[in-house]
């Protein structure tokens, strides 16, 4: 698979990335965690090295699935995640990128 270099630090990733949100959140039918893990590992076997998720995708569950699926390939993949959300009772209710929120999210993961 072709690759791309991101930024000036030389981070090289697959030209085709894998957007993980639809695995268990948002788009239509959610896959089981086992189906999601199988799919992510197959994508990696086909050459995908760039996986994108966010803390609000299933409220942390998507990140957990991605982490489980790719944990043995940590040195071969790049996982991008987004943060800075306010959540209440398992739902996103706004954004919050204040330093204390960012620290709390990083500590939780």
N, C-alpha and C positions, 0 to 999 in steps of 0.2 A: 504494500500500500504506500502511496505517496505520503510524504510528510511535509509539515510546515514548521517554521521557526517562529515562535511567538516572542515579541518584545526584543529587547537588546541583550538579555541575559543568555540567549541561545537555547531556550526551552524548546525542544523538538517534540512534536506530537503528530499523530496521524491526521491526514488532511480531512478525513471524515471522522467526526466526533460522534459520541453516543449520548444523546439527551435522555437522561434517566427518569424524568418526571413521570412519564406515562406508564412506568412499570406498575406502580401501585397507587397512583394518584392522578386525578384530573381527567384524563382522556378515556372515556368509555370503560370497558371491562378491565379491572385490575387483575394482574397476574398474581399467582401465589408467590410467596417468597422463594420457594424452590424453583418455580418456573423462571422467575426473574434472575436468580443466580445462574441458572443454566444458560439463559439468553445472554447475560453479560459475559460469561466465560466464553461462549461461542463467538461473540463479537470480538473479544480479545484474540482468540485463536485466528480469526480472519484478518487481524491486523489493526484493529482499533486500539489506540493507546490513550485517547482523551475522552474522559467521561465527565458529564456535567450533571449536578444535582443541586439541591438547596434544602435548608433546614425546614422550610414550609411544605415541602413535598411529602404529604402524609405525616406532617409534623414529626420530623426526625426519622421516620421509619424508612424513607427512601435512602437516606445516607447510611443507615444501618445495613440495608440490603446490599448497597454498593460496596460498603466496607467488607462485608462478609464474602461477597463474590470475588473481590479482587485482592484480598489480604495476602495471598501467596505470590502476587505479582507486583507488590508495592514498588519494586525497583524498575519495573517495566511500564508502568502506567502513570498518568497524571489525572487526578480527580479535582475538578473545579467545583466549588460550592459557593452559594451565596448566603449571606446572613444580613442581619439588620432589621429584623421583623419583630413586631410586638405580637404576642399570641396570648389569648385568653381562652380557657376551656377548650384547648385543642384547635382553635381557629385563629387565623391571622386577622388582626384588627387594625393594623397600621404598620408603620415603619419606625425603626429606632436604631440609629447608627451612632448613638452616643458612646464614648469610650467605655463606660462601665458596662453597657450592653454587649459590646463586642468582646470584652474580657470575659463576661459571664458565659457567653455562647462558646467561646474558645475553650474555657475551662470544662464546660459540660461535655464537650466532644472529646 
